[in-house]
Amino acid sequence: MLIVMCSDAGLKSSQVAQNPKTVVSALMKLAGGSPSFAHELNVDAFLKQARSYDEATSSPLGWYLRNAQNRALSHPLPVMRAREIDRWSQSAQYKALVSKNRRFRRNRLKPSQQPLNMS
């Protein structure tokens, strides 16, 4: 139950932030431990590692090793959480929610409060 709640929180955070890289960056910083290394973290490299995790575990041996590693954990590996956030941010459901939220915010603001469209 806790794993589902934490993963769900990550997915909801990416919806609130409307930028999945912001959530992945926070995951990296939490997993990294020392704040002195925060400037060395690379979100794109972490996402690349997250995406390649499926390839590395697609063989029967990789599947077995992944399950053996994860069995002892109380929470998913941060890279696996990043992978799920990345997947969800590419989904039609996520894009529809973000688009609906933007339309709602635009319609809710008074004309004087509308953000400037710089495009």
C-alpha positions in Angstrom: 0.0 0.0 0.0 2.8 2.4 0.9 4.5 1.8 -2.5 1.3 2.6 -4.3 0.8 5.8 -2.3 4.4 7.0 -2.8 4.3 6.2 -6.6 0.9 7.9 -6.8 2.3 10.9 -5.0 5.0 11.2 -7.6 2.6 11.0 -10.5 0.4 13.6 -8.9 3.4 15.8 -8.2 4.3 15.7 -11.9 0.7 16.8 -12.7 0.9 19.7 -10.2 4.3 20.8 -11.3 3.3 20.3 -15.0 7.0 19.5 -15.6 8.0 15.9 -15.0 11.7 16.9 -15.0 11.0 18.9 -11.9 9.7 15.8 -10.1 12.5 13.6 -11.4 15.0 16.2 -10.2 13.5 16.1 -6.7 13.7 12.3 -6.8 17.3 12.5 -7.7 18.1 14.9 -4.9 16.3 12.8 -2.4 18.1 9.7 -3.5 21.5 11.3 -3.9 21.9 12.0 -0.2 24.4 14.8 0.1 23.3 18.3 -1.0 26.9 19.0 -1.9 26.4 16.8 -5.0 23.1 18.4 -6.1 24.9 20.6 -8.7 26.4 17.5 -10.4 23.1 15.7 -10.9 21.9 15.4 -14.5 18.2 14.9 -15.0 18.5 13.9 -18.7 21.1 11.3 -17.9 18.9 9.9 -15.0 16.0 9.7 -17.4 18.1 7.9 -19.9 19.1 5.4 -17.2 15.5 5.0 -16.3 14.5 4.3 -19.9 17.3 1.8 -20.4 16.2 -0.1 -17.3 13.6 -1.9 -19.3 16.1 -3.0 -21.9 18.5 -4.3 -19.3 15.8 -6.3 -17.6 14.0 -7.7 -20.7 15.9 -11.0 -20.8 15.0 -13.8 -18.5 18.2 -13.3 -16.5 17.6 -9.5 -16.3 14.0 -10.1 -15.1 15.2 -12.5 -12.4 17.9 -10.1 -11.2 15.4 -7.2 -11.1 12.9 -9.2 -9.1 15.6 -10.4 -6.7 16.8 -6.9 -6.2 13.4 -5.4 -5.7 12.1 -8.1 -3.5 14.1 -6.9 -0.5 13.1 -3.2 -1.0 10.3 -1.4 0.9 10.0 1.2 -1.9 10.8 1.1 -5.6 14.2 2.3 -6.7 14.3 6.0 -7.5 15.2 5.3 -11.1 12.1 3.1 -11.4 10.0 5.9 -10.1 11.5 8.2 -12.6 10.7 5.7 -15.3 7.1 5.6 -14.3 6.8 9.4 -14.1 8.5 9.7 -17.6 6.1 7.1 -19.0 3.1 8.8 -17.6 4.2 12.2 -18.8 4.2 10.8 -22.3 0.7 9.4 -22.0 -2.4 10.9 -23.6 -4.1 10.9 -20.2 -1.4 13.1 -18.7 -1.4 15.5 -21.7 -5.2 15.8 -21.5 -5.1 16.6 -17.8 -2.4 19.2 -18.2 -4.3 20.7 -21.2 -7.6 20.7 -19.3 -5.9 22.4 -16.3 -4.4 25.1 -18.5 -7.8 25.8 -20.1 -9.4 25.9 -16.6 -6.8 28.3 -15.3 -7.1 30.6 -18.3 -10.9 30.7 -18.1 -10.7 31.3 -14.3 -8.4 34.3 -14.5 -9.7 37.8 -15.1 -8.5 39.4 -18.3 -6.1 41.6 -16.4 -4.6 38.5 -14.8 -4.1 36.5 -18.0 -0.5 35.4 -18.6 1.1 37.1 -21.6 1.3 34.9 -24.7 4.8 35.3 -25.9 4.5 33.1 -29.0 
